[in-house]
Amino acid sequence: MPANVEVGTEIPPFVVERVNTEKMKTVAALLHDPNPIHWDLESVARLGMGDRPVNQGPNNMGYIVNMLSAWAGDPGKLRRLRVRFLGNVFGGDRVVARGTVKAVREEGGERLADLDVVLERGEDTVLAGEATVALG
């Protein structure tokens, strides 16, 4: 993490070149997620959602966490994350997690950065929110 974090600092993006459909099946099993849109293409088509499986929300949020953890140098420095899910990510999609510092402050003897975060799929923002990361 750069030492001179200030308002407007853009943190390095986290890029997933191709969302892996096999990993969706594994995550669905681990989460005991019974929704077939994550692995059954007939269900996806029947619901009018296209012809590719839909990635789980926790996976999409995880891309944001990966970006913040890489920037902070330690996942334990993530203090808060609040997001809204705005769209779907499908198997094979390329997604980019981005973050911009909107405030730097002290709280409880700790220097913190508040960030706006997004997950983009092409031109679409599919997840947006705010995060707080401990600096230093």
N, C-alpha and C positions, 0 to 999 in steps of 0.2 A: 504494500500500500504506500502511495506517495506520502511524504511527510507534510506537504503543503496542500492539504485538502481544503477547498473553499467552495462557497456557493457557486454553482455552475460547473463544477468538476464532473466530467463524464467518465464513468468507470469503464474499464474494458468490457466489451460485450462478451456474452457466452453464446456460442453458435452451435446448434445441432444441425448438421448438414442434412440428415435424413432420419426422421423419427422412426424407430425400429418397431415394426408390428409384432415381432416375436416377443419383445420385451413387454409389450402391452398385455399379452396373454399371461406372462409370468406375474406381472404386477396385479392383474385381475385376480389371479389365484392367491397371491399373498394377501391381498386386501379382502378376500372373500367377496369380491364384487360380482354379483350375479347378472349385471347388465350385459346382455350379449352384444351390444354395439362395440365392445372392445375387442371382439374376436370373431363374431359371426357376420360375414358379409351379407347374407340374406336378410338378417335383422336390420342392418344399416340401410339397405336398399328399401326394404318394406316401410321403413320410417321416413323415406324420402331424404336421407342424409348423404346420398352418394354411393360410392362403391369401394370405399376404404374404411377400415376400422377407426374409431374415434379414440384418441389418447385420453387417459384418465387425468382428471384435474390435478391430483397430487403429483403426477409426473410433470405437468406443465409448471406447477408451482416450484417443483424441485429444480427446474432450470434456473429460476430466479435465485433460489438458495445457492446453487452451484456458483453462479456469477458473483454473488455477494461474498461467499466464503473464499473464493479465489482472490478477490480484491482485498479482503480483510486479512487473508493469510491464515485464518483459523475460523472454522464454523462456529466456535463458541463465542465469537464476537458479534454474532447476529443477536440483537436485542429484541426486535419486533418486526413482524411482517404481517401486513394486512393487504389482501388482494380481492379484486372482483373478477369473476370469469365473464368475459364478454363474447367469446366465440369458441369454436372448436378447432382442435389440432387433429389432423388425420395422419394415418400411417404414410410414411414417405415424405411428409412435409419438411421443409427447412424452416427452422424457427431461430429467432435471435432475441436473447434477453438483454435488456439495456437498463442502465440506471444513471440518474443525474442527481448530484447533491443539491438539496434545496435549503439546507440549514446546517450549521455547525454550532454546537452548544456544549455547555458543561452541565452535568447533572450528577449529583451524588459523588462528586470528585472524579467523574469519568468524562472524557471528551467524546462526544457522540456526533455522528453524521446522520441526518435525516435525508432520505432519498425518495425520489419518485422512481418507480420501477415499472417496466412494461415487458410483455412478451409479444413479439411481432411474428406474424406469418405472412410473409410478403408485405403487402400494403396494409394489412389488417392488424389492429391491436386486439389480441385475443385474451389478454390478461393485463390488468393495470392495478397499481396499488402504491403503497408506501412501506418503507423499511427504515429501521434504525440500526446502525452498526457502530460498535465501539471502535474508536481510533486509538492506535498506539498499543 
